[in-house]
């Protein structure tokens, strides 16, 4: 896809991107080093969330099992409504009242899965998600880093496989994926979208940000309200637009900043325009 050549102009030492069709998981185009291992930052949360949803379907625990602060559940942690602070295990609100984007909450989430399954979280994610999909170079290192972001490493090649799974699930029941990515968890909850300010509401599914009517946004102006995904502070993003029938992955090695807020939407709009023909 010619639109992906836009990443050559990005002010990042290295960038790679791909577009994945939803109907059959085909990679419609790729540009840049597809097999280079990039730090994912918060795009890791998509992988962590999917592993948690697999654990729910396997009966390891349930979405409404207690986890985190008093009154919080697995569902609250996935939806950033547990009340935990951004990077501290400090309670800032009652569960379900505010969308407090929380890395600490995802640390607790991984610990809850590990405790319930008896399997170290990184290994559980590998066995339940990465290995079945053939994501050979992806890992979540929880030994010294967080499953919320710092522990995640992957390639465009691997994330293209994950993007295909999100659009045509094989590891989860499609109804589970629809609920996690298309249904707003705790509707009407407001909060800060990192890098873009306060949003009323700040819609989120179960681990997946839902675009809805947010503006400005890190996806394109042409992305549908149904678009879901995540971006990371390491200059990374993955979105799926169900109405376009496609997903886009972009990984870089330059931290998120004003440059990304400018060029990411431009790339997304160009990709969608090319898909429309």
N, C-alpha and C positions, 0 to 999 in steps of 0.2 A: 504493500500500500504506500503510495507516494506521500500521503499525509504524515506518515511516521518519520520521514526525513526531517521534519521540523526539529526533532531532538538534536540534530547537528548544530543548531544555533543556540542551544541552551548553554548558559554559563556554568556548566558542570564539567569537571574533568572527564567523567565517563557517564554515559546514559544508554539505556537500552529499553525498548518498548515492543509490544506486540498487541495484536487485536485477535480475539477469539470469537468465532461464531457460535451462537447458542444451540442451533439446531443439531449440529453434529460434533461440536468441539473442535472443528478445524481451525488451525491458525491461518488467518487470512493474510497476515503480513507480520514481519518482524524487522527490526532495525537496531543496530548496535550489538554489543557482545551478549548474545542470548544466554550463554552459559557462565557468565561472570557471576561470582558470588557477592551479592550486595547485602549490607545490613538493612533490615526491613523497617526498623523502628515500629511504629504502631500498626503498620499493616500486619504485623505478627498477631494482633488481636483477632483478625479474621480467622487465622489458623487455630488459635487457642479456642475461639468460640466454636468452631466446627468440631474440634476434638471434644469439647464439652457436650455438644449436641449429640455426638455419637455415643458418648458415655450415658446420656439420658436414655437414648433408644436401647442401649445395651442393658439398662437397668442398674447401672452403677449408682446413680442417685436420680432424683427428680427435680424438675425446675423449681418446684415450690418447697424443696427441702431447705431448712435453715442453713445459712452460710453467711459469715461476716458479722456485722454488728447486730445487736438485738433487734429482732423484727425483720431482718434482711434475709433474702433467699438467694438461691442460685440465679433465679430470674432477675432479681434486682441487680446482682453483680454484673450480669451480662449486659443489662440495659443502662448501666451507669446511674442507677437510682438507689444504691445501697446507703447513701449518705456519707460514704468515706471521702476524705479529702483527695486531692490530685495525686500527691506522692507521699502521703503520710497515712498511717493507720490511725487516723483521728476522725471521729464522727463529727460531721458538719451539719447534718440535717436528718430528719426522720426518714426512714426508707419510703421510697415512692413519691416523695414530695418535690424533689428537685433533680434535674439532670446534671449531676456533678461528675464530669468526666474524670475517671479515677484509674490511674495505673495501679494504685494500691489495691483497688477492688479486683483487678485481674490477677494480682499476686495471690489474693485470698481465694479466688476462684480456682486457680491451679492447685493450690494447697488442698482445697476441699476435694477436688477430683483425686488427687494423689492419696489422700487419707481414705477416701471411700473405696478406691480401687486397689490400694496396696502397691501401686506401680508408680514409679517416678514419672512426673508429668511429661518431661521431654520424651521419655521412652514410650509412654502411652500414645502421645501424639504421633510418633514415628510409626508405631505398630498399627494404630487405628486409621491414620490418615495418609501419611507420606508414603509408606511402603505400598499400600493398596493402589494408590494413584500413580506410582512410579516416580514420585518426586525424590529423585536420588540424592540431590545435593541440599535439600532443605533440612534445617534442624532448629529446634528451640532449646537453647542451652540454659537450663535453670540452675546449674551448679553455682554460678556467681552472678547471673544476670536475670532480668525480669522477663516472664512470659507475656508481660504487657507490651514489650517492645525491644529492649536492648538485647534480649536473648535470641532474636529471630534472624536467620540468614537464609537467603534463597536466591534463585536465578529466575530470569524471565521464562525460560523453558519450563521450569517447575511450576511457576505461578500460572502459566497458561493452562497447565493440566488442572490446577485448582479452579481456575476461572471456568473451564469446561464443566467441572463437577458442580459448580454453583448453578449453572444454567440447565444441566441435565443430570440431576443427582443419581448416583449409584450407591453411595455409601450411606445415605440417609433417605428416609421416605420423602418424596417431593413435598408433601404437606408440611413436614417439619421445616424444610428450607423456606417454603413460602411464608410460614408463620414467623420465621426468624428475620426474613429480609423484606417482607412486604407489609407486615402488620406492625403498627407502632406500639411499642411496649410502654405502658403508662402514658396514654395520650394526654396532650396538653401540657406536658412537663417542659419547663423552660430551663435554659442553661447556656453555658459558653461552648461554642464550637471552636476548639483550639485554632488559633491563627486567624479567626474570622469574627470573633466577638460574640456578644450575647444574642441568642435567638429565642423568639417566643412564637411558637414552641420550637424546641430543639429535638426534632423527631429522631428516634432510634429504634431499631428492632432489637434482636437478641445478639448483640455483638457487632451488628452491622449498622452503620449510619444510613438513614434514609433521606434522600435529598429533599423530597417534597418541594415546598416553595422557597427554600432558603436562597437568599441572594445578598451579597455576592457569595460565591461558592467555589470550591476547588475543582468541581466538574465543569462542563461547558454550559453555556446559556441554552444550547440545543438539547442537552440531556433532559429526559423526561422526569417528572416528579417521582416516578417509580424507581429511579436509579438508586442503587445501594452500593456500599463499599467502604473504603477507608483510605486515609492517607497517613504517611509517616513523616516524622521530623527529620529523617535521613534523606528526604527528597524522593519519596516513593509514593505510588498510589495504585490502587486497583479499583475499578468500578465495573458494575454490570448494569446495563440498561435493558430491561426486559422488553421495552417497546421497540427498541432498535434491534433486539435479538443478537446482541454482541456485548463483549467485555473488552476493556482496555487495561493493560498493565504497563506501568512505566517505573523504572528503577534508576536511581542516580547515586552518585557519591558526593553530593553537595547538600548540606542541611537545608531544610525548608526555610523560605524567607519570601520577601516581596517578589523576587524573581519567579518563584514557583507559582505564587498566586496570580501572576501575569501570564506565564506561558502554558501552564497546565490547561486552563479553560480553552485557550486557543487551539491546542492540540486536540482536545476532546471535540471541539466544534468541527475541526477539519476532518477528523476521523468519521464523525457522524455524517458529514456532508458527502464524504467519499462512499460511505456505505449506502447512502440514499441514491448514489449514482447521478 
